[in-house]
């Protein structure tokens, strides 16, 4: 059983992880690879709404996607975009990245090699990865404006789509931990984390939602 307090804490993390950026047209949309084809579908929706003239899908495989996406996350994203009517000329694929930092660096290199001028990026991720993706991109690509986006869905809807509430909470906790420790390691910019978010994170850790945590001696606050 997941307690009412744990659910309340989870909703606090969910809200914090989302940036709430107003959508606006950008030079390019970059879809970050993962197990979630919803990222590709959201990228297609935004493309069709005129929010970006070009899509870049980035990602190799990981232990969680190797069986589901054997040709690589970016390739499967591209295939889904083509199925949904995006022309081949509007999609670029970056198939090597294995983490968020590589997603950003390799996509930037791909666009530079293609001679595409980029002043703004519509960065599309899973809903609970918006803030992490934003912080990483601001560190590694500071010259461009970053607009974070994800599939518009509630926490309840996302839990239903995954089918494993405990796993979702573990992922939210793991994403928060990275926001806390990665800035000191040079992987992303530092962002203010409100006390109520830190307290929610600590309670969830103490409740055992820790399968996605990295081993670290650093405290949360």
N, C-alpha and C positions, 0 to 999 in steps of 0.2 A: 504493500500500500504506500502511496505517496501522500504525505500529509498536506493539509490545507496551507500550512506555512511554507512547505517546500514549493507548492504551486505558486504561491504569491511571490516567493523569491525568484522563481523561474521567470515569471512574467516581468519582474523588474529587470532581470538580465536581458530578456528578449527585447524590451523597450529600449534599453541602453544600446544594445548592439546595432539597432537600426538608426541610421543617420537622419532620416526625415528630410533629405534634400529635395527641393522642388525640381521636377524634371524640366530639362530644357535641351534644345538641340546642341549636339556636340560634334566635334570633328570625327570621332570614331567611337564605336561601342566595343568594349572588350568583355567577353564572357569568360569567367574564371572556371576552369575545369573542376569537376567533382563527380560524385555519384548521381547528381540531381539534374536530369534533363530539363527540369523546369527553368534552369538558368538559360539554356538555349531558347526555350519557348518564350521567355520574357524578352530576350534579346531580339527575337523575331518580331514580337509585338511592338517593341519600341522602334525598330527599323521601319515597320509598316506605318507607324504614326509619325514618321519623319524626324525622329530624334537623333538619327545618325545615318550617314550615307553608306557606311561600311561597317561590317562586323568582323571582329577578330576573336577566334576561339582558341584558347590556350590550355594545354594540359596533356601530359603523357598518361601513365596509369599509376595506380597506387594499389596497395593490398586490398583496399575496399572496392576498387573499380576494375581490377584486372579481369575478373570473370564476366562482369556485366558489360564492360566496354573494352573488349580485347584489342580493338584497333586504336585505342587511345581516346581519352576524354574529348579532346578537341575535334578529332575526326568524327566521333559519334555526334557531337554537337553540330558540326557542319552538316552531316547527313540529315539530322532532324530539321535544321533550318531550310535545307533544300526541299525536303518533304513538304514544308509549310509554305513554300512558294518564293523563298528568297533566291534571286539569281546567283549563279555561281560566281559571277564577276564581283559580287558585293560581299564575298566571304573570303577571309584569309585564315589560314590555320597555322598555329604555332604548336608543334607536337612534342616538345622536349621538356617543358616545365614540370617540375615535381613538387613545387611548393609555391606559396603566394609571391615570395620575392622573385622567383624565377618567372612566374607568370608575368609580372610587371616588366622585368628586365628584358626578357626574350621578346615580348610583344613590342616593346619600344624599339628594339633592334630590328625586328621584322618590318615595322612601319618606316623606320629610317632607311632601310635597304630598299624599300619600295618607293622611296621618294615622296612619301605622304606627309604633308605638313600637319602637325597636330598641335592645337592650342588648348583643346579640352577633350576629356575622356569621360564617357558614360561607362562606369565600371559596374558590371553586373555580377552579383555573387548570390550565394544562398542567403536567406533573410538574416540569419544570425551571424553572418560573416561580413556584413556591410562595413562596420567600423574597422575591423581588422584589415580589410582590403583597402579602405580609404587611407588608414594610417601607413600602410606599407607603400602605397603609391605616392603619397606625399613625401615620404622619405627618399624613394628611389627615382622619382620623376617630378621634382619640385617645380619645374618650369611650366607645367600644364595645370589647368583647372580640373579637379576631379569631382564628378557628380556620382554619388553612390546610388545604386538601384538594386532591387531584387523583386522576386515574385510577390505581388501584393496579397498577403495572406496573414491570417491570425495565427497565434501560437497554437490554438486548438486545431486549426486546419493543418498546420505543419506536422503536429504530432500524429494526426490521422494519416497524413501522406507517408510518414516514415513507418508508422505501425509499432513503435517502441518508445513509450514515453520516457523511460529511464535513459535510454540512449540519447534522446534529444536533450534531456537535462545535462547529461554528461558532456555533450558537445557544446552546449552554452557555457558551462563552467570552464571547459578547456579553452574556448575562445577568449573568455575573460582573462584567464591566467596569462595568455600570450600577450594581451594588451598591457598587462602589468609588468611583464619581465622582458619583452622583446625590445622596448626602446633602449634599455641599458646595453643591449647586445648589438645595437646599431641596425636592427631590422625594420624599425618603423618609428614614426614620430611619437612623442609622448602626448597623451591626452588626459585631461582631468577625469577622474572617476569619482562620482559622488559617494559620500559615505554610505548612503543607504544601499547602493549597488555593492560596495565592498562588504557590508554586513550580510547582504543576501548571499553573496559568493561564499563567504566564510561559513555560513550556516549550511549551505548545500555541500560544501566540502566535508564538514563534520558529519553530515547525514550519509556520506559515502558515495556521492556522485562524482567519482574521481577517475573513471577509467580513461578519460582523455587528457588527464593532467600530465605535464612533463615533470620529471624529477628535478626538484630545485629546493634550495634551502631558503630562498627569498620569501619573506612574509608578504601578505597581500597589502598591508598598509604599514 
